[in-house]
């Protein structure tokens, strides 16, 4: 079992601040959390080494790049053996329109969040790509009408 990394109050403030703005300099971060830039740098390195802080990315407004339609697609696979699921999971990882994929309990095996330009774009992906994959037995699609909440920030301390 993995040992849990203990976050002290400064670590918690650092994690929360970086979840809000990953582009903060160490000096700006130090001011926000009440410590020096050097201390922030050391703590960030320790949090990265512990696997708590991972990739630093910039979020993109999907509407500004013509990808404003979110589709949630439930997938049922034909076979549940790992050798049947592995190729599907590799396929999903390689598809840029699939931005999230969860292996699920219950009636459906996977839940995908797919971002596309419009309904026609999704239909093409669904009919000519997703349903053509040999592991896919069935799919059920749900279009998001609007987004009430979106965050990448996890609740910490």
C-alpha positions in Angstrom: 0.0 0.0 0.0 1.2 3.5 -0.9 2.2 5.6 2.0 0.2 8.8 2.2 2.1 12.1 1.8 1.3 14.5 4.7 0.6 18.0 3.5 1.3 20.7 6.1 -0.6 24.0 6.0 1.9 25.7 3.7 1.8 22.7 1.3 -2.0 22.9 1.3 -1.8 26.6 0.4 0.7 25.9 -2.3 -1.4 23.1 -3.9 -4.6 25.3 -3.7 -2.8 28.3 -5.2 -1.3 26.3 -8.1 -4.6 24.7 -8.9 -6.0 28.2 -9.4 -3.0 29.5 -11.3 -0.2 27.1 -12.4 1.7 30.0 -14.0 2.6 31.7 -10.7 6.3 32.4 -10.2 7.9 31.1 -7.1 8.1 34.6 -5.8 4.4 35.3 -6.4 3.5 31.9 -4.9 5.7 32.6 -1.8 3.8 35.9 -1.3 0.5 34.2 -1.5 1.3 31.4 0.8 3.5 33.2 3.3 6.9 31.7 2.6 10.0 32.5 0.5 10.4 31.7 -3.2 13.2 29.3 -2.4 11.0 27.4 0.1 8.2 27.3 -2.5 10.6 25.8 -5.0 11.8 23.1 -2.6 8.3 22.3 -1.6 7.1 22.1 -5.2 9.9 19.7 -6.0 9.0 17.5 -3.0 5.3 17.6 -4.0 6.3 16.6 -7.6 8.6 13.8 -6.3 5.7 12.5 -4.2 3.4 12.5 -7.2 1.0 15.0 -5.7 1.8 17.7 -8.3 1.9 16.3 -11.8 1.7 18.0 -15.2 1.4 21.8 -15.6 -1.0 22.7 -18.3 -2.9 25.7 -19.7 -6.6 25.3 -20.1 -8.1 26.2 -23.4 -11.6 27.6 -24.0 -13.3 25.0 -26.1 -15.7 27.4 -27.8 -12.8 29.6 -29.0 -11.3 26.7 -30.9 -14.5 25.3 -32.3 -14.9 22.4 -29.9 -17.8 23.6 -27.7 -20.0 20.4 -27.8 -19.5 17.9 -24.9 -20.9 14.4 -25.4 -20.9 11.8 -22.7 -20.8 8.4 -24.2 -21.4 5.1 -22.4 -19.6 2.2 -23.9 -20.3 -1.5 -23.4 -17.4 -3.8 -24.6 -17.9 -7.1 -26.3 -15.6 -9.0 -24.0 -14.4 -8.2 -20.5 -11.1 -10.0 -20.6 -8.1 -7.8 -20.3 -6.8 -8.7 -23.7 -10.0 -7.3 -25.2 -10.1 -4.2 -23.1 -6.4 -3.2 -23.5 -6.7 -2.4 -27.2 -9.8 -0.3 -26.6 -8.1 1.7 -23.8 -5.1 2.3 -26.1 -7.4 3.4 -28.8 -9.1 5.9 -26.4 -5.8 7.3 -25.2 -4.8 8.0 -28.9 -8.1 9.8 -29.8 -7.8 13.6 -29.2 -11.6 14.1 -29.1 -11.8 11.8 -26.1 -10.7 14.0 -23.3 -11.8 11.8 -20.4 -12.4 8.1 -20.0 -13.5 6.2 -17.0 -13.8 2.4 -16.4 -17.2 2.1 -14.8 -19.1 -0.3 -12.5 -22.7 -1.1 -13.4 -24.5 -1.6 -16.7 -21.9 0.2 -18.9 -18.2 -0.5 -19.0 -16.8 2.9 -19.8 -17.8 6.5 -19.7 -16.2 8.8 -22.3 -16.3 12.6 -22.4 -15.9 13.6 -26.0 -15.5 17.2 -27.3 -16.4 18.0 -30.9 -17.4 21.0 -33.0 -21.0 20.0 -33.6 -23.5 17.1 -33.8 -22.4 16.1 -37.3 -18.8 15.9 -36.1 -19.8 13.6 -33.3 -21.9 11.5 -35.6 -19.0 11.0 -37.9 -16.7 10.0 -35.0 -19.3 7.7 -33.5 -20.3 5.9 -36.7 -17.0 5.8 -38.5 -14.5 5.5 -35.7 -15.9 4.5 -32.3 -18.5 2.0 -33.3 -16.0 0.5 -35.8 -13.6 -0.5 -33.0 -13.8 -4.3 -32.6 -14.1 -4.1 -28.8 -17.2 -1.9 -28.8 -20.5 -3.7 -28.4 -22.8 -0.8 -27.8 -22.8 2.9 -27.1 -25.2 5.4 -25.6 -24.7 9.1 -26.2 -25.8 12.1 -24.1 -25.3 15.7 -25.2 -24.5 18.3 -22.6 -26.8 21.3 -23.0 -24.7 23.6 -20.9 -22.0 23.5 -18.3 -23.0 24.5 -14.8 -19.6 23.8 -13.2 -16.2 23.0 -14.5 -13.1 22.8 -12.4 -9.9 20.9 -12.4 -9.1 21.8 -8.8 -9.4 19.0 -6.3 -10.5 19.8 -2.7 -7.5 19.7 -0.5 -7.3 20.5 3.2 
